[in-house]
Amino acid sequence: MDKMSSVKKLCICAICIALCCVLPMAFHAVGLGSQLSPMHIPPLLCGLLLGPVYGAVCGVVGPILASLTTGMPPMMRLLHMGPELCAYGLFAGLAMRFIRTHHMSLDLYISLIAAMLLGRVMGGLAQWLVVSLMGTGETFTLAIWATSYIVGTLPGAAAHLILIPMLVLVLEKARVIPVRYPKVKAE
């Protein structure tokens, strides 16, 4: 299978943006929204499938649309969540573009872990900036960042590391996305 058409990429990106609205509602309905960070899944998936530009667009548009249509996340939270999710999509796409181990699973895990770490750094920086500029007297320290962005997100990170590579591999096997490492037939 050759490269995806721009129409197919736009459709997949639109589905990922819609998932930014639907997944949090579904997860919150069963009490797992805060623990598993469902809104983080679509930008990461979009970046891995379609590349950095589509991933970044999904990471920006998805949470804004979700906030406007469902009220989640609250508008104030978008100020630091938007840069975090944008970074997830951007860095997942960049990593998949440049990392080539000749093992799809390894490419996915390296890209996903790198994007998740860089996204959390970006989210922490954005939150520090918001807290600093608001002048509310709150503080945002490295310890608060580590607790909220690393320790507090471990269940979600573990779920993402299980779910997202499986989704990508299933989509590749179903030929929804191009096969990354086509097998060469021996004659």
C-alpha positions, 0 to 999 in steps of 0.5 A: 500500500502506498502513501495515504491520500490527503483526503484520507489523512484529513478524515483520520485527523477529523476522527481523532479530533472527534475522539477528543470529545467522545473519549473523555465523556465515556471514561468520565461516565465510568469514573476513569477519566482523571486516572487514564487521561483519555484526551491524550490518546487521540493526539498521540495516535494522530501524530503516530499515524499521520505525522507531526502537522496533523498530530499538532492540529489534533492536539490543539483543535481537539481540546478546544472543540471538546471544551466548547461542546462538552465543557471538558476541559474547562477553559482555564485548563486549556491554557496548559493542556493545549500546549501539552496535547499539541506537543504530544501530536507533534513529537509523536509524529516527528519521532515516527518520521525519524526513528527507524529501527526496522521493528514497528513495535520498537518504533512505536514505543520509542516515539510514544515515550519520547512524545509523552515525556516532551508533552509533559515538559511542555504542559508543565512549562505552560502551566508554570507560565500561566501561574506566573502571569496570573499573579494569583499567589499560587506557586508551581514548583518542580516538585508540583510538576513531578507530582502532577505530570509524572507520578499522577499520570502513571496509570494513564501513561501505562494504559497509553503504552498498552492501547496506542501501539495495539491500535496502530498495529491493528490499523496497519494489519487492516491496511487502513494505514500503510505498512511501515516495513513491507516484507520483501518476498523471496523468489 
